Amino acid sequence: MSTFRNRREFLALAGAAGTAGALALTGCGAGSGSGGGSVDGKAEPRRGGQLRALVTGGGEQETIDPHAEALAIDMARTKALFDRLVELDGNMAPVPRLAEKWEADADATVWRFTLRDATFHDGKKLTPEDVLFSFGRILDPKATNHFAQGLLSVIDLKKSRGVGRNTVELQLVRPNAELPSMLATLGTSIVSTRYSDPAEPVGTGAFRLKSFEAGRSFVAERFDDHWDGGAYVDELRILSAEADARGNALRAGEAEYGYEMTPTFARTAQADKSVRIVAAKGSTAHAIVMKCDQEPFTDPDVTLAFKLLADREKLVEVVLAGQGVVGNDMFGKGYQYYPQDVPQRKRDVEEARALLKKAGVLNKPLSIYTSSVASGFVEAATLFAEQAADAGLRVKVTRGSSETYFRDQLTKGVMGSHRSGAMTVPTYINDRLLTKSAFNASGWRRKDFDATFAKARSTTDEAERTELYGKLQRTVHDEGGLLVWGHPDWLNAVSSRVRGVKDAPPNTLDSARFDKVWLA
């Protein structure tokens, strides 16, 4: 048994785990917005109780190894147990966490991070050696599942060192003007030098582990010595549950937090006094990827034709129930380095048909590989297949396992469903659009693109760096295999008694911030 597909399966585990601290759902309320604003007015926080959070699971693929996190549920658990040196705010700017401040030399090859006074769950103080140990663990060449390994390969560990009791100096192999933002990405949490077994985490997070079973449950208790004051709730449970089960459990009072709810649930919840929706506007990206290293998408005219076939307004209206904005085949709409002056791509079936006819693609059957792993994937793939038929294309929708989809997608099919949470534009390019990117689902591999990216990342002049990133984004828009059709609102649901939840984009400091949540 892995992710719970219905309320009965969820109740079976909830009953076995106990219901101490469970709270009935009463009252009413609603909140929405963007940028991490509070939706709770001036209510005063109070301690006590149990918070049960439901997230899409991954079965036996789930982990609490903070350097191997790959699923949303892994990230939520990691955030409870560990801290990073730096986090991102709602505008994708780096903000201090375990690092109180930082500074770089003139060419951004040497960075110094001043550490705050923080304590690990085993009672030991955070030291520069813990930071260096953490980065060494991430960069271990034998640990190929460490998400940030490629990103942090810019650090020269042999030349990096601790300076005094609270400063770590990182020497880089090449200039990098964006190191703080890179340290705020997934897979960069700080662990203790005494950390050796993922089943026995030693972190500085606001919660300390009580139990974990992959695909089933996670229970943690408040860590009272947390440097940021500790959590308000006594106990946190993070459980695997599919979208329908999450919604049913929230309405029935069997959970207090539902992660990433569907637009349909959000619409129906408007009239439900037991729950409320917290929405971060347009803060994720949904796309169809075309593998540029496989026929027929080795021809840029073919990728352009598919982009011209998309009725983006219809996709947003139907798949997102209108809760989002149209995309323009680039990541990071509204973020730094997103070129706002690129005209919005419009649907043009006749031009698309002409391009496809010229390329000899019209009579060749194609398929989109998708899955129910994310809300809207199957629906968007199905609707786009219908839109492609307007140009005479035959596109079949095939479905894969939700538990292994993002890994399988890298090797299966020539098109696939794709999404991304909030991150900086450079991080997205680094992780998904370089020749050696681990998650290069569009098969985009160009040495000139890689070289321009390396130049941008090492450029300390912000205006020049912005110009270079704009060039990269325009290249992807014109020639790449990303059909970014929409930017959905980020929809989470809470019981009407939950307070302290902010409307923050995913992968930012205030997203899934269970240490700041309390029960009224």
MIMAR-377070 format. One record per residue: x, y, z of N, C-alpha, C in turn; residue in three letters. Coordinates in steps of 0.05 Angstrom, whole numbers, plus 5000, padded with zeros to 4 digits. Atoms other than C-alpha are relative to their C-alpha. Layout:
BEGIN
XYZXYZXYZala/...
This chain:
BEGIN
501749765000500050005000501850255000met/498449765001502750684983498150245005ser/501749764997498851334972497149925004thr/502850064995491751315000498350124978phe/501749925022486651344944497250085009arg/502649934991480451424986499950035030asn/500249944972477851605054500349765018arg/499850254983477350885079502849935005arg/497250064996484750755068501350205019glu/498949804983486451405101499349965029phe/501050044973482151265162501349765013leu/498750234989485350585170502650065013ala/497449924989492150895180499650205023leu/500449804980489551485220499249875026ala/501050144976486051015268502349845013gly/497850154988492250575276502050185013ala/498049824990496551175288499150155025ala/501149864977491951455341498950274992gly/501349755007487752085342500450215022thr/499549804979490652455401500650274987ala/499649735009490253195390498350074976gly/501649945023485353135333497950205007ala/501849784994480753735327497750004980leu/502349975018473753805298500350264984ala/499849775016473154305242497550175002leu/502349824997468654895256500750274990thr/499449725008467955625236500050024970gly/499949955029468955935168502250194994cys/497949815008473656365128501049944973gly/498850045027477156455062502450184998ala/497749835005483756725039501449944974gly/498450035025487756834976501850244997ser/498149785005493357264951502549904988gly/497450085011500657224931502250135016ser/497649884988507657354956500449945029gly/499550084973507057025024498550175021gly/501549844981501957485056498449835019gly/501650154980498157265119497150014992ser/502950015006490957055112498449985026val/501350054974489357045187499550245017asp/500549764984488557765207501950035023gly/498349944977491157935276499749795022lys/500350214980489757275311502749945013ala/497650064985494857115365500649705000glu/499350295000498756455359499749885027pro/500050154974497855925413501149724995arg/498850275002501255265427498049785006arg/501550244993498454565429498749874976gly/501550155020494954035388501849864980gly/498750165021496653605329499150104972gln/500749925027496953805256500449764982leu/499850225019495453275203500050124972arg/499749895027497953475134500049774979ala/500350205021496153085071501450094975leu/498549935023500753075011500049764981val/499750225019501152664947502649845006thr/497850174992505652074963501449874976gly/498450145020510751654926500649725007gly/499550284993510350974959502849965012gly/497350074990517050644973502150194990glu/498049815010520451204934500450235020gln/499849784981519251684992502549975018glu/497650004984525251885035499950235019thr/499549774983527152325093503050085000ile/497349905005534252395068499850284987asp/500449725010534553155059501550064974pro/498449955025539553105002499049844976his/501150165022535452604962497150064996ala/502949935003528652954967499450044970glu/500849975028525052904900497050054998ala/502949985001517652884917499050225019leu/501149794984513153414947499949915029ala/500350094972512052985009502849975013ile/497250004989519652895017500750285009asp/499349724994520453645015498650105025met/501549914976515053765068501349885025ala/498750134976518353265115502750115005arg/497449884997525253535102499950275013thr/500249734989522954235118499450005030lys/500750024971520254005185502549935016ala/497750114984526753665206502650154997leu/497449885006532254085175499650304993phe/500049735009534154795157502250034978asp/497949935019538155095099501450255010arg/498649754994543255645103498350244991leu/501449785013538856075058497349894990val/502650075012531556065035499350224980glu/501049805019527656434981497450125011leu/502549884992522256934996498049984976asp/502150025021515857014954500750124974gly/499149885025519557424902502549874989asn/497750155009525156914893502650145008met/497549884990530257334932501049845024ala/498950154977534956984981499750155026pro/500349894973533657095055501449825020val/498450164981537656865116498349795014pro/501050214982536256215153502249935020arg/497850074982541955845186502450194997leu/498049795005546456375155498750275007ala/501149734992545257055188500650204978glu/499249815021548957425132502249874983lys/497950105018553857325075501250234985trp/498649805016558857705033501949854981glu/498250125020563257564972502250194993ala/497949835010569757814944499250134974asp/500749835023569958264883499149844976ala/500750155023569557714831498249765006asp/501950204992564757264870501149714998ala/498950274999569556674877500449915029thr/499850074972570156694953497650125015val/502449914985563856734997500449935029trp/500050064971563456785073497250025011arg/502650014988557156585110500349995031phe/499949994971556256775183497649845011thr/502150184991552356235220498750115026leu/501449934976547156365273500449795022arg/499750194978547056035341497649814999asp/502150205003543055405326500949745012ala/499550254987542454725359498849774985thr/501050245013541754035329498249855020phe/501950154983536553545355501549835021his/498550154980542053165392501450185021asp/499049824980543753795432502750144993gly/497549885008550253975395499550264984lys/500349755014551354675367500949984971lys/499349985028551754835293502850124997leu/497349905005558954935269500650014970thr/499250005028562455095203500549724989pro/499350275009564654365201497449854991glu/502550135008557354145198499250094971asp/500749905026556254585137501849874978val/498250125020562454325101499449704997leu/500750285001560453605119497549964983phe/502550025016553553725090500550024970ser/499449965029556253985024501749774989phe/498550235008561253415022498249764995gly/501950225004555552915030498450044975arg/501649945025551453264975501749934976ile/498350025023557453244928501349724998leu/498950275001559252514942499449884973asp/500650105027560052234871498649735000pro/501450254999557251564894497050045005lys/502849944993550651904915498750144976ala/501149895025547652004846497250115003thr/502749904996540752144876499950265016asn/500049754985542952774912499350234981his/501249825019538753304879501850244993phe/498549755004543453904887502949954992ala/497250075005549853544867501150164977gln/499049855023550553874799500150305006gly/500149714993548554554826502350095018leu/498049924980553554554883502949914992leu/497350085009559354274842501850244995ser/498449755002561654994836501750045025val/498549974975564154934908502549835000ile/497550154997571454734917500449935029asp/500050074971570954354982502949985011leu/497350034989578454234988501150275008lys/499049744993579654984991498150165018lys/501949874982573555165032500749935029ser/499150044973574355225107498250145020arg/501249854978571555435174501850225009gly/498549774990573656115200498850065028val/501149954974572856155275497749805006gly/502150184992566855845309497450034985arg/502649955012561356145267500150104971asn/499949915027563756295197501149784982thr/499050205020564555835136500750154975val/499049875024568556065076499949794977glu/500350185023566655745010501650114976leu/498449935024571855764954498649874976gln/501350115024568755674885502049944978leu/498250075022571955354824499850214977val/500349795019569255934782498250215012arg/501749794988565856604796497049934998pro/502850045000558556554814498650215017asn/501249774986554457164832497449935014ala/502650084989548356764854500149775020glu/499750224982551056274905497949995022leu/502150024979546156474961497449894990pro/502550115012540156334916500349704995ser/499650285005543255664897499849845025met/500150144975543955474970497249995012leu/502850004991536455594977498349804985ala/501550195016534555034929499749745014thr/500650264989532154334941502649845003leu/497850184995537053834970502550135012gly/497749854989541554345006499950035030thr/500349974971539454245079502649935014ser/497750044984544754255132499549775021ile/500250224981545953615172502550015018val/497850014981550553455230502349824990ser/497850185007557453145222499549725011thr/500750264988554352585264497849864985arg/502150115016549152445211501149784982tyr/499050215017550251765179497849824990ser/502250185007543551405175497550174995asp/502449845006537551745139497749935018pro/502250084982532951355186500350135027ala/499549864975536051745244501050284995glu/499149735008536152465221501050175023pro/498949814981540352975258500050274987val/500349745013537853655237499650225021gly/500649774982536454345266497250104997thr/502749915006529254375244498250035024gly/501949944979523154585284498749765011ala/501250254991520853865291502249785001phe/498250224996524453235315498549744993arg/501350245009522852555284499149815023leu/501050224983518552045322499849744984lys/500250245016517051555266499650074971ser/500349965029517151475190499749734987phe/500450235017514450955142499550094972glu/500349905028515451085068497349914989ala/502650065013508851125031497750005019gly/502150024980504951145096499850245018arg/500349794979506451625152502650125009ser/497749854988511152115186498950145024phe/500949874975510452345258502550145012val/497849844988514852895289498850165023ala/500849844977514553275354501550275000glu/498849744999516154005368502849985013arg/497449984989523554145380500250275015phe/500349754984523454655437502550174998asp/497549845001530754875427500550114972asp/499649905026529655095355500750305001his/498949734999533355745340497950214993trp/502049805009527156075310497549985018asp/502250004981522755945371498449755003gly/501450254998520155255357497250024988gly/502750015012513455035329497850065020ala/502349964983506555205357498649735007tyr/501350254995503554515349501949805014val/498350204986505953945393501049784982asp/499450235017505853425339499250054971glu/500549975028506153415263499949724987leu/500250255016503652835220499850074971arg/500249965029504952835145499449734988ile/501050255011501052295109499750014970leu/500450025029500752055037497049974994ser/502850035009493952155004499650134973ala/500649895026491452274934498050235003glu/501549754999487552904916497249965012ala/502850044990480452634928500049935029asp/499850084971482452314994500750245017ala/499249774985485652965016497550185005arg/502349834998479353355002497949895019gly/502050134983474752855035500850005029asn/499050014973479052805097499850285013ala/500249734990479253565105497150065007leu/502849944995471753625099498849845024arg/501050174978470653055149501350055026ala/498649944975475253355201502249805007gly/498050204995480452805193502850094993glu/497549875006486053275172499750305002ala/500049714997487954005180501250154976glu/498549875022492154145118500049824975tyr/499950155025491553915045501850154981gly/497949895017497554045000499249974971tyr/500549995029496254244927497349874993glu/502750095007488754174918499350074971met/500849955028485354144851498450254997thr/501749775004482054744820497049945004pro/502850084996475454364822499350015030thr/500450004971476154264898499950295010phe/499949724991478054994907497450154993ala/502549865008471855224869497749915018arg/502250104983467054774909500450085029thr/499549934972470454954975499250285007ala/500849734994468255674968497450015016gln/502650014985461455474996500249825024ala/499650204978464355005049501250155024asp/499149874976465055295119502149855015lys/498150164985469454725143502950044991ser/497349975011475354895098500350274987val/499549765016478555485064502549964983arg/497850035019483355555006501950235004ile/497849804999490055915010501349994973val/499150005028492156114939502250194996ala/497849835010498756384914499750034970ala/500849965027497056694847502249944979lys/498250045023500356434783502849925007gly/497350044990506356164821501249734993ser/498850245010507555494787499950004969thr/500150015030508455284714499249724991ala/500850255013505054744673500850014971his/499150005028507754534606499749724988ala/499650255015508153994553502950024989ile/497349995010515353814538500349824976val/499450155025517753584470503049945000met/497250074997524353204469501550074974lys/498649885023528853604424502349814989cys/498050195010533753014418498849764986asp/501350235013528552554387498250114977gln/501849935022524752574321497149995010glu/499549805021520652954301501050275012pro/499549754987522653484352502950104998phe/497349905006529853534329499850244981thr/500549785018526854024279498650225016asp/501249784985525554704313497350094988pro/502649935012519854824263497849835011asp/502150174989516154234292499350085028val/500749904972516754474364498550264999thr/501549755003514455154341497149954992leu/502750075009508454844306498349905023ala/501550104977506354484369499350235019phe/500649774983506855134408497850174989lys/502149845013502455474357497349865001leu/502550154999497254924364498550035027leu/501249984973496055054438498150235003ala/501949804992489755424457500450055030asp/499249964972492655684522497750105017arg/502349894985486556074544498049775007glu/501850224995482355444536501149805021lys/498750174980487355024575499850115028leu/500249884973487355514633497149995009val/502850004993479755564631499049725008glu/501150274995478454814629501749855021val/498350164983484454484664500350135028val/499549864975485555024717497550135011leu/502549874992478255234723500350305002ala/499549715000480655934707501850105021gly/498449914978485155954767503049984993gln/497349995010491656144733500250204977gly/499649825023494556554676501449854978val/498950135023496856364606503150025001val/497150005002504156184594501050074973gly/498849915026508956404539502549854994asn/497850185007513755814533502650075012asp/497649954984518656074584499249965030met/500450034971519355924658500350265015phe/499549784982518756434713498550264996gly/501549765005513356914693499750175025lys/500149814977513857524739502449995017gly/497650014984520557314767502350164987tyr/497649875011527357644759501049844976gln/498950115025530457504690497949894981tyr/502150085020523757364656499650244982tyr/500249785018523657794593497050074994pro/502849925002516958154597499350104973gln/500649885026517658454528499649804977asp/500550205021516957794490497049984995val/502950015005510157804455498849735007pro/501450244993505057304479499549834975gln/500550175023504856714431497049944998arg/502850045006497956634399499649744985lys/500750245015494556024370499850074970arg/500149965029495455964295500149724987asp/500250285010492955284268501149984972val/499250015028494255454195503050014997glu/497149995001501455654207501249745011glu/499150254989502455034250499849774979ala/500450215020499554584196502050024977arg/498049965021504154894143502749905009ala/497450084990510254774186500249705002leu/500050294996508254054202500049864973leu/500150125026506753904129502850014987lys/497449975011513454174108502049805012lys/498250194986516853734160499249714997ala/500950275005512853124138499049855025gly/500850114974509853014207497049945002val/502950004997502353074194498849725002leu/501250265000501052334182501349805018asn/498550174981505652064236498750005027lys/501350014973502251824301502150075021pro/498249934977505252124365498549955026leu/501350054974503852034439501150195021ser/499249854977504052444502500049825024ile/499850174976506552084564499350175024tyr/501049844978502852324626499449825023thr/500750154975500452114695498250175018ser/501749864980495752294751501750105023ser/498249924978501852474794499550295008val/500649724994499853214789497350074989ala/502749915009493153544784500250144973ser/500249875026491453724713501749874978gly/498350115020496753304678498449854978phe/501550165019492052804645498050174985val/502049835013486753324631501350184979glu/498649825019491753804598501049844975ala/499050165022494853244556497649924981ala/502450085016487853014533499050234984thr/501049775014485553714515501950094978leu/498149925021491953874478500049814977phe/500250195022491353234438497650074982ala/502349925015484453474417500650254983glu/499349765014487254154398501949944977gln/498250075021492853834358498549874976ala/501650125022487553454318498950204981ala/500949795017485354114290501950054976asp/498149985021491654104248500449744985ala/499750255013490753384227501949805013gly/498250184985495353074279498449795015leu/501150214983493852414314501949975024arg/498450014976496352464385498649825021val/501150184981495151894434501050075028lys/499249954972495252004510500549735014val/499350244985498851464549500750075029thr/499749944971499051424625502149815013arg/498050154985504751204670499450015030gly/500250024971505651064744500450275013ser/499749744986504551664790502449995019ser/497850024981509851394837502750034988glu/497349995012515551384787500050184975thr/500349865025513051864733502350194993tyr/498049805007518252414738502749884993phe/497650145008523851914733499649864973arg/500650145025520551504678499850194976asp/500449815022518952124637502650064986gln/497549945013526352224624500849814978leu/499350215020526651584583497749914983thr/502450105015519551464559498650234985lys/501649825016515751804503501650234988gly/498749775013517452394458498750265009val/501349774987512552864493499149915028met/500950074973510552904565498950245015gly/501049794983507053294619502250095019ser/497849884984511453764659498950225017his/500649784984510854234716502450085017arg/497949914982515254644761498950185021ser/500749824979514354974828501750254997gly/498549745000517255654844502949955005ala/497149994997524755744837501050234984met/498949795016529456244808500349914971thr/499650075028530156264732502749864996val/497450145004537656084736499949715011pro/500150274990536055484779498449824982thr/501550165019530755244731501749924975tyr/498350065024535555304672502249805008ile/497950184992541054954711499049725004asn/501050274993536654374733498749864976asp/501750125021532654274668500850064971arg/499549925027535754594607502949994991leu/497250035008543254464607500549724990leu/499450265012546553894570500249785021thr/499650204979548253534636497950035022lys/502149974979541953744675498849725006ser/501150264992539353154714497049974993ala/502950015006532053334699499350134973phe/500449885027532653534626497949844984asn/502250155013525853264605499550074971ala/500449925027525853654540502449934982ser/497750085016532553364517501350244986gly/498849765011535054074505503050005006trp/497250024995542554014495501550164978arg/498549835018546554584464502450125014arg/497649904987553654764480500150315001lys/500049714999552755494461498250115021asp/501849924978546855544509501349965027phe/498650054975550955224564502150215005asp/497849804997556655714552498850275008ala/501249744993552056324554499049995029thr/500950024972549056064619502350035020phe/497749984983555855974650501050295002ala/499249725000557656684630498250175017lys/501949844985551256964659500349965030ala/499850064972552156614725502550125013arg/497549904989559256874733500250314998ser/499949715005557557594714499050155024thr/500849864976557458054774498450254995thr/501649765007554458654737497149914995asp/502850105001546958564746498750064973glu/501249945026544858924682501049824978ala/498950195020549558504640498949725004glu/501050274994547357874675497149974991arg/502850005008540058054663499749974970thr/500150015029541358154589500649714990glu/499350275008544657474584497849805005leu/502250184994539057114619497650044982tyr/502149945019534057474574500549864973gly/499250145025537857194514499449705001lys/500650284996537356494542497149944999leu/502950045000529956554555498850024973gln/501149965027528556814485500749764982arg/499250245016532456224455498149775006thr/501850214993528155734494497250054988val/502649935011521856104473499849954970his/500050035029523756084399500549724991asp/499050255011527155414392499749765019glu/499950224981526454994456497549834999gly/502150204999521954414472498050045023gly/501949944979517954754527497550144989leu/502549875006510654894513498750075027leu/501149924975509055274576497350134995val/502749905008501555364569498650155023trp/501349854979499755624638501650015026gly/498849974973501755854707497749995020his/502350044981496755564757500450155026pro/499949914973495055874823500949765017asp/499150214982498355474879497849985022trp/502350034983492355204918500449795022leu/500050184976492754914988497550055016asn/502549984984486954785035500649955029ala/499750044971486454835110497349995013val/502449994984481354705162499550285009ser/500849734992477555315185501250085027ser/498749944974481155255252503050054998arg/497149975003488155295224500750294995val/499049735003491855955229503050004993arg/497149975004498656205207501049914972gly/499250095027498655925136500150244981val/499649785018501256415084499649914971lys/500450065029499656455010502650034985asp/497349995011506856314990500349814977ala/499450185022509356014925501449755010pro/498550254992511955294930503050044999pro/497150004999519255184947501150265011asn/499049764987519655844984499849975031thr/499850024971520755985058497349955013leu/502650024986513456055077498149794989asp/501750215010510755475037500349755018ser/500050244982508754865079501650065026ala/498549914977511455255139498549915026arg/501650114979508454795192500950095028phe/499149904973512655095249498650265007asp/501349754995508755745242496949985000lys/502950055001501755425240499049945028val/501250074975497255405300497049954997trp/502850085001490255155317498350185018leu/501749824985484955645339497949855016ala/
